[in-house]
Amino acid sequence: MSTVNNKSAVASSTVTRDLRELDKGTDNIYESLVVMGKRANQISNNIKEELHQKLSEFASANDNLEEVFENREQIEISKHYEKLPKPTLVAVQEFLDDKIYYRNPAKEAKEL
């Protein structure tokens, strides 16, 4: 099962966003961007790791050229991952849906 569970909820292309929506949780657009960027990196790393695990099943010590081009399962797996929404789009949607837990220790120290 892929890391991106709810593919239909995430836009498949770039969407114009209202900046005022992006800083609701943090009161700072730049802090929001950092949170979304870090989450996008996590998602990207998870997808990359998952893809490498699936493709490693097809690796053999003595691949010849015909085997590489004829492996339909490997091609289908790669196509599936290419169709997934981009990690940045998933991260933005998760942030807007309040599905990302984040904290800022500097802010917490000021409040005490």
N, C-alpha and C positions, 0 to 999 in steps of 0.2 A: 504494500500500500504506500502511496506516495506521501511526502511530507506536507504537501499542499492539499488539505482535505476538502475544502469548500471552494472548488474552482469557479463555480457559477457566480459566487458573490463578489469575486474580484474581476475588475474590468480587464479585458484582454489587451487594451492599448492605453495610451496616455490619456488622462482625463484632466480637464481644467479644474483646479481646486480653489476654494475660497480660503485665503490665508488665515482668516479669522477663525476658521474651523480647526486649523492645524495647531494653533497655540492655546486651545481651550484648557487642556490638562496641565500645561507647564507655564503658561503666561509668558512664554518666550519662544518665538518661532525657531530660533537657532537651536535651542535645547530640544525642541520637538524633532527637528531634522536629525540631530545626533541620535536620539532614541530610535527613530525610524531607520536610520542608516545602520545602526548596530544590529537591529532586528533583521534587516535585509541581509546583512552578512551572515547571521546565524542561519537563516533560511537557505541562503545560497550554499553554505558549507554542508548543511544537512542533505540537500538535494544532490550535491556533488558526491558526497560520501555514499549515498544510496545508489547513485548511478554507477560509481566505480565498483561497488559490491556486486551489483547485478552483471556488469560487463566482465568482471573478473572470472565469472563462471565459464566464460567462453575462451579465456586465454589458454593457450597451450605453448609448450616450449618450442615446437617446430611448426609454426604457421607457414603455410605456403600461400601464394598470391590468390589462388582460386578459392581457398577456404575463407579468406578475408572478405572477398567480394560476394560470396554466395550465402553468407550467414544471415538469413532473413530475420531470425529472432532478435539478433543483435541490432539490426536496422530498425525493427519495430520498437524496441526499447528506447533507442535513441530518438526516434520520432515522437514517442510519447513524452519524453522529457523536453523536447523542443517546443511542444504545444502547451506546456504548463505556463501559467502567468509568471511574469518576471518577479523575482524576489522583492524588488522595490515596490511594486504595485501591491503585493500581498502585505508587506510591512505597513504601507500607508493605510490600507483598509483595516488591518488589525488595530492600528493606532486610533483611527477614527471610531472603531467599534469598541474601544476601551478593552481590548484583549491583550494588551502588553503591560506587564508589570515593570515599572521602572522607579528608581528613586535617585535623588540627588543629595549626597551626603553634605555638600557645602550648604545647601538650603536648609537642611535639617539642623546643622550646627548653628546657623544664624537664628533659627526659631527658638532655640534653647536659651 
